[in-house]
Amino acid sequence: METIVAAYNAKDADALAALYHEDARYWSALGDWQEGLPAIRKHIEELHRTLPDEKMEILSLIGGDGVAVAEFRSTGRSPAGVEYSIEFTEVIELRDGKISQVKVYLDPDEVRAVMG
């Protein structure tokens, strides 16, 4: 999990994408699925472009047998320059040592407030 956070915080889309299976799926509480590595990579790059100073930290982590559940805090500045802090949870499924699926649970209203 620390590898994911380090790659995200470094804005290293190559390193982050390398952690996913080609057929991985990514879902956010905003209701959208990203299916396949190209779509997930595009989503990662859009997040980095939109929130260039965002930093994630792990608040808690449990896992076992191909699944991890992590609570995170993300902080940074919104596109409008307003400081924010959002807590969210991710359920991450692994297959053969790579991410096969991520589901992100957060308050959509908090995200909309940050994104404007």
Residue frames as qw, qx, qy, qz and C-alpha x, y, z in Angstrom:
[[0.000, 0.886, 0.464, 0.000, 0.00, 0.00, 0.00],
 [0.329, -0.750, 0.105, 0.563, 2.89, 2.32, 0.74],
 [0.402, -0.032, 0.600, 0.691, 4.06, 1.84, -2.87],
 [0.142, 0.697, 0.627, 0.318, 0.69, 3.03, -4.17],
 [0.209, -0.928, -0.223, 0.215, 0.73, 6.12, -1.97],
 [0.444, -0.528, 0.319, 0.650, 4.36, 6.95, -2.81],
 [0.341, 0.211, 0.644, 0.652, 3.69, 6.69, -6.56],
 [0.021, 0.821, 0.541, 0.180, 0.51, 8.76, -6.26],
 [0.311, -0.878, -0.084, 0.354, 2.17, 11.47, -4.18],
 [0.424, -0.373, 0.455, 0.688, 5.12, 11.60, -6.62],
 [0.555, 0.641, 0.034, -0.529, 2.62, 12.00, -9.49],
 [0.064, -0.399, 0.847, 0.346, 4.33, 9.04, -11.16],
 [0.789, 0.238, 0.042, -0.566, 1.60, 7.70, -13.45],
 [0.618, 0.398, -0.670, -0.105, 3.98, 5.10, -14.92],
 [0.092, 0.222, -0.872, 0.426, 4.82, 3.62, -11.50],
 [0.517, 0.081, 0.498, -0.692, 1.18, 3.67, -10.42],
 [0.773, 0.331, -0.215, -0.498, -0.11, 2.10, -13.65],
 [0.432, 0.383, -0.816, 0.026, 2.50, -0.66, -13.36],
 [0.224, -0.131, 0.807, -0.530, 0.75, -1.84, -10.17],
 [0.683, 0.261, 0.277, -0.624, -2.48, -2.65, -12.06],
 [0.548, 0.152, 0.792, 0.220, -3.49, -5.63, -14.20],
 [0.020, 0.020, 0.548, 0.836, -4.30, -4.85, -17.85],
 [0.320, -0.451, -0.693, -0.464, -7.95, -5.77, -17.19],
 [0.197, -0.247, -0.626, 0.713, -8.26, -3.99, -13.83],
 [0.149, -0.727, -0.514, -0.430, -11.38, -2.07, -12.83],
 [0.226, -0.071, -0.389, 0.890, -11.62, 1.14, -10.79],
 [0.207, -0.703, -0.594, -0.332, -14.87, 2.48, -9.32],
 [0.120, 0.095, -0.377, 0.914, -15.44, 5.70, -7.43],
 [0.055, 0.509, 0.735, -0.445, -18.42, 6.74, -5.34],
 [0.227, 0.444, -0.108, -0.860, -19.11, 9.38, -7.97],
 [0.764, 0.349, 0.410, -0.356, -20.57, 6.48, -9.94],
 [0.589, 0.684, -0.356, -0.241, -18.05, 5.90, -12.68],
 [0.909, -0.154, 0.340, 0.183, -16.17, 2.74, -13.64],
 [0.229, 0.754, -0.554, -0.267, -12.78, 2.85, -15.29],
 [0.946, 0.010, 0.320, -0.049, -12.26, -0.48, -17.03],
 [0.845, 0.372, 0.036, 0.382, -8.86, -1.59, -18.27],
 [0.615, -0.368, -0.030, 0.697, -5.43, -0.15, -17.71],
 [0.273, 0.326, 0.276, 0.862, -5.64, 2.59, -20.39],
 [0.298, -0.741, -0.368, -0.476, -8.81, 4.03, -18.80],
 [0.675, -0.653, -0.225, 0.259, -7.37, 3.80, -15.29],
 [0.582, -0.092, 0.072, 0.805, -4.14, 5.47, -16.38],
 [0.064, 0.539, 0.320, 0.777, -6.11, 8.31, -18.03],
 [0.503, -0.772, -0.340, -0.190, -8.09, 8.74, -14.80],
 [0.705, -0.453, -0.111, 0.534, -4.86, 8.89, -12.76],
 [0.423, 0.150, 0.190, 0.873, -3.36, 11.47, -15.12],
 [0.157, -0.688, -0.365, -0.608, -6.54, 13.60, -14.93],
 [0.620, -0.729, -0.271, 0.108, -6.41, 13.52, -11.11],
 [0.647, -0.268, 0.022, 0.714, -2.76, 14.59, -11.15],
 [0.235, 0.374, 0.300, 0.846, -3.49, 17.38, -13.61],
 [0.323, -0.730, -0.379, -0.468, -6.56, 18.63, -11.71],
 [0.632, -0.770, 0.027, -0.080, -5.07, 18.29, -8.20],
 [0.651, 0.561, -0.399, 0.319, -1.32, 18.73, -8.71],
 [0.039, 0.527, -0.622, 0.578, -0.43, 19.25, -5.04],
 [0.845, -0.334, -0.051, -0.415, -2.72, 16.55, -3.59],
 [0.164, 0.406, -0.859, 0.264, -1.04, 14.24, -1.08],
 [0.830, -0.291, -0.341, -0.333, -2.45, 11.00, 0.29],
 [0.041, -0.443, 0.795, -0.413, -1.67, 9.37, 3.61],
 [0.589, -0.207, -0.770, -0.132, -2.75, 6.03, 5.02],
 [0.444, -0.520, 0.289, -0.670, -4.81, 6.30, 8.20],
 [0.666, -0.225, 0.664, -0.254, -5.48, 2.58, 8.67],
 [0.524, 0.399, -0.655, -0.370, -4.94, -0.61, 6.72],
 [0.682, -0.154, 0.681, -0.219, -6.14, -4.18, 7.02],
 [0.614, 0.470, -0.460, -0.437, -5.79, -6.97, 4.53],
 [0.467, -0.249, 0.848, -0.045, -5.45, -10.59, 3.75],
 [0.528, 0.235, 0.809, 0.105, -6.05, -13.22, 1.11],
 [0.329, 0.339, 0.589, 0.656, -6.04, -10.97, -1.94],
 [0.085, -0.831, -0.383, -0.395, -7.84, -7.96, -0.53],
 [0.369, -0.118, -0.365, 0.847, -6.87, -4.82, 1.38],
 [0.125, -0.869, -0.434, -0.202, -9.05, -2.15, 2.93],
 [0.472, -0.045, -0.186, 0.861, -7.40, 1.19, 3.57],
 [0.059, -0.928, -0.348, 0.124, -8.59, 4.46, 5.03],
 [0.542, 0.218, 0.100, 0.806, -6.86, 7.50, 3.56],
 [0.026, -0.865, -0.223, 0.449, -6.72, 11.24, 3.97],
 [0.541, 0.414, 0.297, 0.669, -6.04, 13.43, 0.96],
 [0.162, -0.824, -0.176, 0.514, -5.03, 17.04, 1.37],
 [0.463, 0.141, 0.391, 0.783, -4.18, 19.77, -1.06],
 [0.168, 0.416, 0.061, -0.892, -5.65, 22.72, -2.89],
 [0.577, 0.553, 0.587, -0.128, -8.75, 22.58, -5.06],
 [0.500, 0.426, 0.408, 0.634, -8.64, 23.86, -8.65],
 [0.059, -0.906, -0.220, -0.358, -9.97, 27.14, -7.20],
 [0.316, 0.523, -0.461, 0.643, -7.05, 27.29, -4.73],
 [0.623, -0.558, 0.157, -0.525, -9.02, 26.36, -1.60],
 [0.042, 0.364, -0.899, 0.239, -7.29, 24.02, 0.88],
 [0.834, -0.160, -0.182, -0.495, -9.09, 20.74, 1.50],
 [0.102, -0.307, 0.921, -0.217, -8.84, 17.55, 3.53],
 [0.809, 0.013, -0.196, -0.554, -10.96, 14.53, 2.58],
 [0.361, -0.289, 0.874, -0.146, -11.06, 11.10, 4.19],
 [0.788, 0.252, -0.260, -0.497, -12.07, 8.07, 2.15],
 [0.685, -0.252, 0.681, -0.060, -11.83, 4.29, 2.05],
 [0.538, 0.470, -0.569, -0.408, -10.59, 2.02, -0.71],
 [0.863, -0.095, 0.485, -0.105, -11.22, -1.70, -1.10],
 [0.296, 0.672, -0.605, -0.308, -8.39, -3.07, -3.24],
 [0.956, 0.021, 0.276, -0.094, -8.48, -6.55, -4.72],
 [0.045, -0.681, 0.677, 0.275, -5.25, -8.21, -5.81],
 [0.960, 0.215, 0.163, -0.077, -4.54, -10.99, -8.28],
 [0.859, 0.243, -0.001, 0.450, -1.07, -12.39, -8.88],
 [0.540, -0.346, -0.112, 0.759, 0.46, -9.51, -6.92],
 [0.080, 0.139, 0.258, 0.953, -1.19, -6.75, -8.98],
 [0.329, 0.287, 0.416, -0.798, -4.32, -4.66, -8.45],
 [0.093, 0.277, 0.867, 0.404, -7.34, -6.19, -10.17],
 [0.175, -0.725, -0.521, -0.416, -10.04, -3.92, -8.75],
 [0.185, -0.064, -0.417, 0.888, -10.37, -0.78, -6.65],
 [0.203, -0.744, -0.560, -0.305, -13.58, 0.59, -5.14],
 [0.215, 0.147, -0.299, 0.918, -13.36, 4.05, -3.60],
 [0.300, -0.716, -0.629, -0.047, -15.91, 5.03, -0.94],
 [0.244, -0.083, -0.202, 0.945, -16.18, 8.71, -0.09],
 [0.174, 0.690, 0.502, -0.492, -18.70, 11.47, 0.35],
 [0.460, 0.480, 0.485, 0.568, -19.56, 12.67, -3.18],
 [0.057, -0.962, -0.242, -0.112, -20.69, 16.04, -1.81],
 [0.513, -0.716, 0.223, 0.418, -17.21, 16.61, -0.33],
 [0.574, 0.020, 0.531, 0.623, -15.63, 15.85, -3.69],
 [0.246, 0.747, 0.472, 0.399, -18.01, 18.14, -5.55],
 [0.265, -0.951, -0.082, 0.135, -17.23, 20.93, -3.06],
 [0.556, -0.494, 0.385, 0.547, -13.49, 20.51, -3.71],
 [0.473, 0.183, 0.618, 0.601, -13.84, 20.28, -7.48],
 [0.087, 0.349, 0.026, -0.933, -16.23, 23.21, -7.69]]
